[in-house]
Amino acid sequence: MKDAHGRPLTGRTSWRKFAVLCVPGFAATAALAIALANGALAASFAVSGQQFKVSAKSLDGDGFVQYGSIDKNARGELIPVAVTGIKSAEMRDLCQSVVTKLPMIGSISLNLTAGTGSKPVEATDLFVDATQLSGDAGFNKIEIGRDASTLDKGPKGGQGLQDLFGQQADDVHISSLKQTAWATNAGKFKLSGLHMKVNKGTKECF
């Protein structure tokens, strides 16, 4: 992998450093989205009032983009998010969990697992609106700091607002993936070996 000047790039991506670099872009996105009202929403539906956690042993994707945007809940509240778009992805040992607190009962956890056998989870035109993401990541032909409105390597519709921060790559590999999200959209989502369970108490993927 080489940068724009032909120099080789090596090593791991620090998501903590990446988040620091993205803060100005995310803040600008929030300000513009508020000014534009409904003109810059990431999810195509009103998100619930609960975030959920997703983890995977590994994620391999082709056509990667990432940019800042805004989701909206049913009460009309705006929520800043980092949108990750991937044309096609495979995930192994996928776990998804959400915790709900109910009156008189307490916390109830919904846990979903898939892709734990020989067949991975497969997704196309995948979008994740997240507030936290961590893992060891590697990219091929990455472009960091590209205008979010000009991103063209991800799924259809995978662009942000003009003049704001974006990045993209031909492909991405993330191991030990952990993320907290408000919404996930996909054209197709194939969950091999799907298992779902409801537990009393708080039982999350991480």
C-alpha positions in Angstrom: 0.0 0.0 0.0 1.4 3.4 -1.0 0.4 7.0 -0.3 -0.4 9.7 -2.8 3.3 10.4 -3.3 4.2 6.7 -4.0 5.7 6.1 -0.5 4.9 2.7 1.1 2.6 2.7 4.1 3.0 0.2 6.9 1.7 -0.6 10.4 -1.7 -0.5 12.1 -4.3 2.1 12.1 -4.9 3.8 15.4 -8.6 4.3 15.7 -8.0 6.6 18.7 -5.9 8.9 16.6 -8.3 8.6 13.7 -11.2 9.7 16.0 -9.2 12.8 17.1 -8.6 13.7 13.4 -12.3 13.3 12.7 -13.6 15.4 15.5 -13.6 18.7 13.5 -15.3 17.1 10.6 -18.0 15.5 12.8 -18.6 18.7 14.6 -19.0 20.6 11.3 -21.3 17.9 10.0 -23.5 18.2 13.1 -23.7 22.0 12.7 -24.6 21.8 9.0 -27.1 19.0 9.6 -28.9 21.1 12.2 -29.0 24.0 9.8 -30.3 21.8 7.0 -32.8 20.0 9.2 -33.7 16.7 7.4 -31.3 17.2 4.6 -28.3 15.2 5.9 -29.6 12.2 7.8 -27.5 9.0 7.6 -30.1 6.4 8.4 -33.1 6.0 6.2 -35.4 5.6 9.2 -35.9 7.1 12.6 -33.5 5.3 15.0 -34.6 3.9 18.3 -33.6 5.4 21.6 -31.1 2.5 22.2 -27.6 1.8 20.9 -26.5 -1.7 20.3 -23.1 -3.4 20.3 -21.5 -5.5 17.5 -18.3 -7.5 17.6 -16.6 -9.8 15.2 -13.4 -11.8 15.1 -12.7 -10.4 11.7 -14.3 -8.3 8.9 -13.1 -8.3 5.3 -14.7 -5.8 3.0 -14.3 -4.4 -0.6 -15.2 -0.8 -1.3 -14.8 1.1 2.0 -15.8 4.6 2.8 -16.2 6.5 6.1 -17.5 10.0 6.9 -19.4 12.0 9.5 -23.2 12.4 9.5 -26.4 12.6 11.6 -29.1 10.2 12.6 -32.5 11.3 14.0 -34.7 9.5 16.6 -38.5 9.4 16.7 -38.5 12.4 19.0 -36.7 14.4 16.4 -33.4 14.6 18.3 -30.2 14.7 16.1 -27.4 12.2 16.9 -23.9 12.6 15.4 -22.5 9.4 14.0 -19.6 8.1 11.9 -20.9 6.3 8.9 -19.0 3.3 7.5 -20.0 2.0 4.1 -18.8 -1.2 2.5 -19.8 -2.6 -0.9 -19.4 -6.2 0.2 -18.3 -7.7 3.5 -17.6 -11.0 5.2 -17.6 -11.3 9.0 -16.6 -14.2 11.2 -17.9 -14.8 14.8 -20.4 -12.0 14.6 -22.1 -11.0 17.9 -24.8 -8.4 18.3 -26.4 -7.4 21.6 -28.9 -4.8 22.8 -30.0 -4.3 26.4 -33.5 -3.0 27.3 -34.7 -1.9 30.8 -38.3 -2.9 31.5 -40.5 -1.8 34.4 -40.8 -4.4 37.2 -38.4 -6.7 35.4 -35.1 -4.9 35.0 -32.6 -5.4 32.2 -33.3 -7.7 29.3 -30.6 -8.6 26.8 -31.2 -9.7 23.2 -28.1 -11.5 21.9 -27.6 -12.7 18.3 -24.6 -14.7 17.0 -23.8 -15.9 13.4 -20.9 -16.9 11.3 -19.3 -19.0 14.0 -18.8 -22.1 11.7 -17.2 -22.6 8.3 -19.4 -20.0 6.6 -19.0 -16.3 7.4 -21.8 -13.7 7.6 -22.1 -12.0 4.2 -23.4 -8.5 3.5 -23.7 -6.2 0.5 -24.2 -2.4 0.4 -23.6 -2.3 4.1 -23.9 0.9 6.1 -23.2 1.2 9.9 -23.9 4.4 11.8 -21.6 4.2 14.8 -20.4 6.3 17.7 -17.5 4.0 18.7 -15.3 1.6 16.7 -12.1 -0.2 17.7 -9.9 -3.0 16.3 -6.7 -3.6 14.3 -7.3 -2.4 10.7 -5.5 -2.5 7.4 -6.4 -0.8 4.1 -5.3 -0.9 0.5 -5.0 2.3 -1.5 -6.5 4.5 1.3 -7.4 8.1 0.7 -7.6 10.1 4.0 -9.0 13.6 4.1 -11.0 13.4 0.9 -14.0 15.6 0.5 -16.9 13.5 1.8 -19.2 14.4 -1.1 -16.7 13.0 -3.7 -16.3 9.5 -2.1 -16.8 6.9 -4.9 -15.4 3.6 -3.7 -18.2 2.6 -1.4 -21.8 1.5 -1.9 -24.3 3.7 -3.8 -25.2 6.7 -1.7 -22.0 6.4 0.3 -21.2 10.1 0.4 -21.3 12.8 3.0 -21.7 16.6 2.9 -19.5 18.8 0.7 -16.2 20.1 2.1 -16.3 17.8 5.1 -13.8 15.0 6.1 -14.0 11.6 4.5 -11.8 8.6 3.8 -12.0 5.6 1.4 -10.0 2.5 0.4 -10.2 -0.3 -2.1 -10.6 -2.8 0.7 -10.4 -3.1 4.5 -9.5 -5.8 7.0 -10.4 -5.4 10.7 -9.6 -8.0 13.3 -11.1 -7.9 16.9 -13.8 -5.5 15.7 -15.9 -3.8 18.4 -18.4 -1.1 17.7 -21.3 0.7 19.2 -24.0 1.7 16.7 -27.4 3.3 16.3 -28.3 1.8 13.0 -27.2 -0.8 10.3 -28.5 -0.9 6.7 -27.7 -3.5 4.1 -28.9 -4.5 0.7 -28.5 -8.1 1.5 -27.5 -9.7 4.9 -26.8 -13.4 5.1 -26.5 -14.8 8.6 -25.1 -18.3 8.4 -25.6 -20.3 11.6 -27.9 -17.7 13.2 -28.6 -18.1 16.9 -30.7 -15.6 18.9 -31.4 -15.7 22.7 -33.1 -13.4 25.2 -31.4 -13.2 28.6 -32.5 -11.6 31.9 -29.8 -9.1 33.0 -27.1 -7.4 31.1 -25.2 -9.7 28.7 -23.4 -7.8 26.0 -20.9 -8.7 23.2 -18.2 -6.7 25.0 
